[in-house]
Amino acid sequence: MSSFGIRPHFSQTLELGPEDARARIVAEVRKEDEHFEVKSFPGFICVRIPEDERHFWSPRLNLSLESTDDGHTRVEGIYGPNANVWSLFLYGYLITGSFAIFGGSIGFAQWSLGKTSWGLWIFWAALGVALALYVLAQFGQKIGAQQTFRLHQLYEAAMGRTVELR
């Protein structure tokens, strides 16, 4: 289950319509283990770790259900952290990227004018922060790996077949 990606994901096509597929997935997941939290909306299902086992790095499985041209359903599953953790990293990357662009632009302009290019220090510091954010995300993914594996096993048991992660 280890990967260098930020969020493991999978795709699967079910030979059911979207509403039938949603109803089947929800029923099977609840049948497999009623302690998991399942939120179901048209075209979307979210499966979370039981509340008493959740921690900061606990993953959730988001399933997107889309109808195909032949009447089947394409399921796109993404494992990721809770929204507050995801937002923390998203904004961290956005702010860090903004500082990198700013520092790189100022630093290159200073360097091309023959001045002291202190802007490049901002650029390199922002790259260091981005690398630290990535390492922290990988660390969190490793802490939640066992729970991610449990979510994936739960989904596979509900579908009755294996699904390869990417």
C-alpha positions in Angstrom: 0.0 0.0 0.0 3.1 2.2 0.0 3.4 4.8 -2.8 5.1 8.1 -3.5 1.7 9.6 -4.5 -0.2 11.9 -2.3 -3.5 10.1 -2.5 -3.9 6.4 -3.6 -6.8 5.8 -5.9 -8.5 3.2 -8.1 -11.1 2.9 -10.9 -13.6 0.1 -11.4 -16.6 -0.4 -13.7 -19.7 -2.0 -12.3 -22.4 -3.6 -14.4 -25.2 -1.7 -12.6 -26.8 1.7 -12.9 -25.4 4.5 -10.7 -28.3 4.3 -8.2 -28.3 0.5 -8.0 -24.5 0.6 -7.6 -24.7 3.2 -4.8 -27.3 1.2 -3.0 -25.3 -2.1 -3.4 -22.1 -0.5 -2.2 -23.7 1.1 0.8 -25.6 -2.1 1.8 -22.5 -4.3 1.3 -20.2 -2.0 3.3 -22.7 -1.8 6.1 -23.1 -5.6 6.0 -19.4 -6.2 6.1 -18.8 -3.9 9.1 -21.5 -1.8 10.6 -19.0 0.3 12.7 -17.6 2.1 9.6 -19.3 5.5 9.0 -20.9 5.6 5.5 -22.3 8.8 4.0 -24.2 8.4 0.8 -25.4 11.0 -1.7 -26.4 10.7 -5.3 -23.2 10.0 -7.2 -21.0 10.0 -4.1 -20.2 7.8 -1.1 -17.8 8.5 1.7 -16.6 5.7 4.0 -14.8 6.6 7.2 -13.0 4.7 9.9 -15.1 4.2 13.1 -15.1 7.3 15.3 -13.5 5.6 18.3 -10.5 4.5 16.1 -10.0 7.8 14.3 -6.9 10.0 14.7 -5.5 13.1 12.9 -4.1 11.0 10.1 -7.0 8.6 9.6 -8.0 8.2 6.0 -11.4 8.2 4.3 -12.5 6.5 1.1 -14.4 8.8 -1.3 -16.2 7.0 -4.1 -17.5 8.9 -7.1 -20.1 7.1 -9.2 -20.6 8.1 -12.8 -22.9 6.6 -15.5 -21.2 5.3 -18.6 -22.6 5.3 -22.1 -23.6 1.6 -21.9 -25.6 2.0 -18.7 -22.9 0.8 -16.3 -21.3 2.7 -13.5 -17.7 3.9 -13.3 -16.5 4.0 -9.7 -13.5 6.3 -8.9 -12.2 5.7 -5.4 -9.7 8.1 -3.7 -8.2 7.5 -0.3 -7.2 10.6 1.5 -7.2 12.4 4.8 -10.1 14.3 6.4 -11.0 17.6 4.8 -9.3 19.7 7.5 -6.0 17.8 7.0 -6.3 18.0 3.2 -7.0 21.8 3.4 -4.0 22.3 5.7 -1.7 20.7 3.0 -3.5 22.3 0.1 -3.1 25.8 1.5 0.4 25.0 2.7 1.4 24.1 -0.9 -0.3 27.2 -2.3 1.3 29.6 0.1 4.7 27.9 -0.3 4.4 27.9 -4.1 3.5 31.6 -4.0 6.6 32.4 -2.0 8.7 30.3 -4.4 7.4 32.2 -7.4 7.8 35.5 -5.7 11.3 34.7 -4.4 12.4 33.1 -7.7 11.2 36.1 -9.7 12.8 38.7 -7.5 16.0 36.6 -7.2 16.3 36.1 -10.9 15.7 39.8 -11.5 18.3 40.7 -8.9 20.8 38.2 -10.4 20.3 39.4 -13.9 20.9 43.0 -12.8 24.1 42.0 -11.1 22.7 42.8 -7.6 22.7 40.7 -4.5 20.1 38.1 -5.2 18.5 37.6 -1.7 15.2 36.7 -3.4 16.8 33.3 -4.3 17.0 32.6 -0.5 13.2 32.9 -0.4 12.9 30.6 -3.3 15.2 27.9 -1.8 13.5 28.2 1.6 10.1 27.8 -0.1 11.4 24.7 -1.9 12.6 23.3 1.5 9.2 23.9 3.1 7.5 22.2 0.1 9.8 19.2 0.5 9.1 19.2 4.3 5.3 19.2 3.6 5.7 16.3 1.2 7.7 14.3 3.7 5.1 15.1 6.4 2.3 13.9 4.1 4.2 10.7 3.4 4.7 10.3 7.2 1.0 10.8 7.8 0.2 8.3 5.0 2.4 5.7 6.6 0.7 6.3 10.0 -2.7 5.8 8.3 -1.6 2.9 6.1 -3.2 0.2 8.2 -6.5 2.0 8.2 -6.3 2.6 4.5 -5.6 -1.1 4.0 -8.7 -1.9 6.1 -10.9 0.5 4.0 -9.6 -1.1 0.8 -10.3 -4.6 2.1 -13.8 -3.5 3.2 -14.5 -2.1 -0.3 -13.1 -5.3 -2.0 -15.2 -7.5 0.3 -18.3 -5.5 -0.5 -17.6 -5.8 -4.3 -16.5 -9.4 -4.1 -13.4 -8.9 -6.2 -9.9 -7.3 -5.9 -9.3 -3.8 -7.1 -5.8 -2.6 -7.9 -4.6 0.7 -6.4 -2.7 3.3 -8.4 
